[in-house]
Amino acid sequence: MEAGTGDAMGPRRRLALSAALATLWVSAAMGCVAVRRWRRALFWLLTDWVWIVVVVVAVVTGHPRLFGGGLLSFMGWRVLAAIDAYRVVARARAAVTWPTLVKTWLVLMVGAIVVARGVMRPFFAEGFQITSSGMVPTLVAGDHIMVDKLHHLVRRGDVVVFQWPPDPDVDYVKRVVGLPGDVVEVAQGRLSINGTALPRERYQDDCPKGPDGTTAFEDAIPCVLWHEPLDGRTYDIGTETVLGEGRDFAAHVVPEGAVFVLGDNRDNSSDSRAWGDVPMANVKGVVRFVWWSSSGPGMGGGVRWERVDALVR
């Protein structure tokens, strides 16, 4: 395919624009492939994956700011790659034929999808959106969370995403409070592990309020908030009443190969008290941080900037 003048410049510009768009949305190497600039294509491809590795490392190490910086840098890098693709293709004297170009682009596209869904998502990191109030005040509807799937050693106090035992096609997020062999009990609203009641500190007596003074979340949320310590970490829970007696649970021994989970919204959570223990095999990963949060219809409304980059404890 030779470059020409006059009318021939139209198809060349269209090819350059196509290469830029393909570069922007699929792979940074797309544009250079169109004009057989293989070394340049390899450079863009490798640097593309460097930013992806940075984002994944940020998730598995629990660094939300590194994640945000890496994500923004990745997007900016793609824009630079797209500009470079347009210029290289528009100025090239020759390009590969359209059939060869389409085949090569399809290989790059399928390869990216396979790596993302077949390697990164199952083994390293995955994003989820919170759609219910069962983990208030730690997580609220509209939070977008990142989950570390590399570390499979679950500890007490971890917030995990797992396949719901009654229906494995549904993902739930709850806090692990009991490991195999632990005796878990909830009496007068207070959690006990192996016969020892967890101390807790009451720090707020009303529902969280938004900037305008109105309730920030939907109905049926806790209006008494507490700090609860477990195995060296302290997190927040909520109850509707001071004692939270509505969801007491008799002493229960967690079986081998399973964990016992509770929602931080203790009086309004569907958790192990209702449908039993969670098999370890169902646990997908540990929640590390909230990378985005929004409210409103369809959870695409106003951004909750105070929740962005918040670590999940």
C-alpha positions in Angstrom: 0.0 0.0 0.0 1.9 3.1 -1.3 1.5 6.6 -0.1 0.2 9.0 -2.8 -0.9 12.5 -3.3 -4.2 14.2 -3.9 -7.1 11.7 -3.4 -4.7 9.1 -2.1 -4.1 11.2 1.1 -7.7 10.6 2.2 -7.3 6.8 2.7 -3.9 7.3 4.3 -5.3 9.7 6.9 -8.2 7.3 7.5 -5.6 4.6 8.1 -3.7 6.9 10.4 -6.8 7.7 12.4 -7.8 4.1 12.6 -4.3 3.2 13.9 -4.5 6.0 16.5 -7.9 4.8 17.8 -6.8 1.2 17.8 -3.7 2.2 19.8 -5.7 4.2 22.2 -8.2 1.5 23.0 -6.4 -1.8 22.5 -2.6 -1.7 22.5 0.1 0.9 22.3 1.8 -1.1 19.5 -1.1 -1.0 17.1 0.1 2.0 15.1 3.6 0.9 14.5 2.4 -2.5 13.3 0.5 -0.8 10.5 3.8 0.4 8.9 6.1 -2.5 9.9 7.9 -0.5 12.5 8.4 -3.7 14.6 11.1 -2.4 17.0 9.0 0.7 17.7 6.0 -1.5 18.2 7.8 -3.7 20.6 8.9 -0.6 22.6 5.4 0.7 22.9 4.1 -2.8 23.8 6.7 -3.3 26.6 6.2 0.1 28.1 2.4 -0.5 27.9 2.8 -3.6 30.1 5.2 -1.8 32.5 2.3 0.5 33.5 -0.1 -2.5 33.8 2.4 -4.2 36.1 2.7 -1.1 38.2 -1.1 -1.0 38.6 -1.2 -4.7 39.6 1.6 -4.3 42.1 -0.2 -1.4 43.7 -3.2 -3.7 44.2 -1.4 -6.7 45.7 0.7 -4.4 48.0 -2.2 -2.2 49.0 -1.0 1.2 47.7 -4.0 3.1 46.4 -2.1 6.2 45.4 0.4 4.1 43.4 -2.7 2.5 41.8 -4.2 5.9 40.9 -0.9 7.3 39.7 -0.2 4.2 37.6 -3.6 4.2 36.1 -3.4 7.9 35.1 0.1 7.4 33.8 -1.1 4.4 31.8 -3.9 6.4 30.2 -1.6 9.3 29.5 1.0 6.9 27.9 -1.7 5.5 25.6 -2.6 9.1 24.5 1.1 9.7 23.6 1.2 6.3 21.8 -1.9 7.2 19.8 -0.4 10.5 18.7 2.8 8.8 17.7 0.8 6.1 15.8 -1.1 8.8 13.8 2.1 10.6 12.9 4.1 7.5 12.0 1.3 6.1 9.8 0.5 9.4 8.2 4.2 10.0 7.2 5.1 6.4 6.2 5.8 5.6 2.6 4.2 2.2 2.8 2.0 0.1 5.0 1.0 -3.5 5.3 -2.1 -4.6 3.4 -5.4 -4.2 5.1 -6.0 -8.0 5.5 -2.6 -8.4 7.2 -3.2 -5.4 9.3 -6.6 -6.6 10.5 -5.2 -10.0 11.4 -2.3 -8.6 13.3 -4.6 -6.2 15.2 -6.9 -9.1 16.1 -4.0 -11.1 17.4 -3.0 -8.2 19.6 -6.5 -7.5 20.8 -7.2 -11.2 21.6 -3.9 -11.5 23.3 -4.6 -8.5 25.5 -8.0 -9.9 26.5 -6.6 -13.4 27.2 -3.9 -11.9 29.5 -6.3 -9.6 31.3 -9.1 -12.1 31.8 -7.1 -15.3 31.8 -4.1 -14.3 33.9 -4.4 -11.0 35.7 -8.1 -11.2 36.7 -8.0 -14.8 38.2 -4.6 -14.7 39.8 -3.6 -11.1 40.6 -6.2 -8.4 40.8 -9.8 -7.6 40.1 -12.2 -4.7 40.6 -15.7 -4.9 42.0 -18.5 -2.4 42.8 -20.4 -2.3 46.1 -24.2 -2.3 45.5 -25.6 -2.9 49.1 -25.3 -1.5 52.6 -24.2 -4.7 54.4 -20.6 -3.4 54.9 -21.5 0.2 56.1 -19.6 2.1 57.4 -16.5 0.4 55.9 -17.9 0.1 52.4 -21.0 1.9 50.9 -23.0 1.4 47.8 -21.2 3.1 44.9 -17.7 2.2 46.1 -15.4 0.6 43.5 -12.9 -1.6 45.2 -9.7 -3.4 44.1 -9.2 -7.0 45.3 -5.8 -8.7 45.8 -6.1 -12.2 44.5 -2.5 -13.1 44.8 -2.4 -13.5 48.6 -4.7 -16.4 49.5 -3.8 -16.6 53.2 -6.9 -15.2 54.9 -6.6 -13.7 58.3 -9.2 -12.6 60.9 -10.3 -9.1 60.2 -9.7 -9.3 56.4 -12.5 -8.0 54.2 -12.9 -10.5 51.4 -14.9 -11.0 48.2 -16.2 -14.5 47.8 -18.7 -16.6 45.9 -22.0 -16.7 47.9 -22.4 -20.3 49.1 -26.2 -20.5 48.3 -25.5 -19.3 44.7 -21.8 -19.3 43.6 -22.6 -17.0 40.6 -23.2 -14.2 43.1 -20.3 -12.3 44.7 -20.5 -11.1 48.3 -18.1 -9.0 50.3 -17.8 -9.4 54.1 -15.3 -9.4 57.0 -13.7 -12.6 58.1 -14.1 -13.0 61.9 -13.6 -16.7 62.4 -11.0 -19.2 61.0 -11.2 -23.0 61.1 -11.6 -24.3 64.7 -12.6 -20.9 66.1 -15.7 -20.6 68.3 -17.7 -17.6 67.1 -20.6 -16.1 69.1 -22.6 -12.9 69.1 -24.2 -12.1 72.4 -26.0 -8.8 73.2 -24.6 -7.5 69.9 -21.0 -8.1 70.9 -18.7 -10.5 69.0 -16.8 -13.2 70.9 -14.0 -15.3 69.5 -13.0 -18.4 71.4 -14.8 -17.3 74.5 -13.3 -13.8 74.6 -15.6 -10.8 73.8 -14.0 -8.2 71.6 -13.7 -4.8 73.3 -15.2 -2.0 71.3 -15.4 1.8 71.6 -18.5 3.8 70.7 -17.6 6.9 68.8 -20.7 8.1 67.0 -24.4 8.0 68.0 -26.1 9.0 64.8 -26.1 8.1 61.1 -23.3 9.5 59.0 -24.4 12.8 57.5 -23.5 14.4 54.1 -22.2 17.9 53.6 -25.8 19.3 53.5 -26.6 17.8 56.9 -28.9 15.0 55.5 -28.3 11.3 55.9 -25.7 10.3 53.4 -26.9 6.7 52.8 -30.1 4.8 52.3 -32.5 3.6 55.0 -31.8 0.6 57.3 -28.2 1.6 58.2 -26.5 1.6 61.6 -26.9 4.7 63.7 -24.4 3.8 66.4 -20.8 3.4 65.3 -18.0 1.6 67.0 -14.3 0.9 66.8 -13.8 -2.9 67.0 -10.3 -4.4 67.4 -9.4 -7.9 66.1 -6.0 -9.5 65.9 -4.1 -6.2 65.9 -6.2 -4.2 63.6 -9.1 -1.8 64.4 -12.0 -1.2 62.0 -15.5 0.4 62.2 -18.8 -1.4 62.6 -22.3 -0.1 63.1 -25.5 -1.2 64.9 -29.0 0.2 64.9 -29.2 0.2 68.7 -26.7 0.6 71.5 -26.5 -3.1 72.2 -27.6 -4.4 68.8 -29.4 -7.4 70.3 -31.4 -8.2 67.1 -28.7 -10.3 65.5 -27.4 -12.5 68.3 -25.9 -15.8 67.3 -25.2 -18.9 69.4 -21.7 -20.3 69.8 -20.6 -21.9 66.6 -17.4 -23.9 65.7 -16.0 -22.9 62.3 -15.3 -26.2 60.4 -12.1 -27.1 58.6 -11.7 -25.5 55.2 -14.1 -22.6 55.9 -14.3 -19.1 57.4 -17.1 -17.3 59.3 -17.9 -13.8 57.9 -20.0 -10.9 59.2 -21.0 -7.6 57.7 -19.8 -4.4 59.4 -23.4 -3.3 59.3 -24.1 -5.8 62.0 -27.9 -5.4 62.3 -28.5 -5.2 58.6 -26.3 -7.8 56.9 -26.9 -11.1 55.2 -23.9 -13.1 56.4 -22.7 -16.4 58.0 -25.4 -16.0 60.7 -28.0 -16.5 58.0 -26.5 -18.9 55.5 -23.5 -20.5 57.2 -19.7 -20.7 56.8 -17.9 -19.8 53.6 -15.6 -22.5 52.1 -12.1 -21.3 51.6 -12.4 -22.3 47.9 -15.1 -19.7 47.5 -12.8 -16.8 48.6 -11.7 -14.8 45.6 -9.4 -12.3 47.4 -8.8 -9.6 50.0 -10.2 -6.1 49.5 -7.3 -3.6 49.6 -8.8 -0.2 48.9 -11.5 1.9 47.3 -10.3 3.4 44.1 -13.5 5.2 43.1 -16.8 6.1 44.7 -19.9 7.8 43.4 -23.5 8.3 44.5 -26.8 8.9 42.8 -28.9 7.0 40.3 -27.1 4.0 39.0 -24.2 5.0 41.2 -22.9 7.3 38.5 -23.7 10.6 40.3 -21.5 12.8 42.3 -18.0 11.7 43.2 -17.3 11.0 46.8 -13.7 12.3 46.8 -13.2 11.7 50.5 -13.6 7.9 49.8 -11.3 7.7 46.8 -7.9 6.0 47.6 -9.3 4.9 51.0 -7.6 1.8 52.4 -9.9 -0.9 53.6 -9.0 -2.0 57.2 
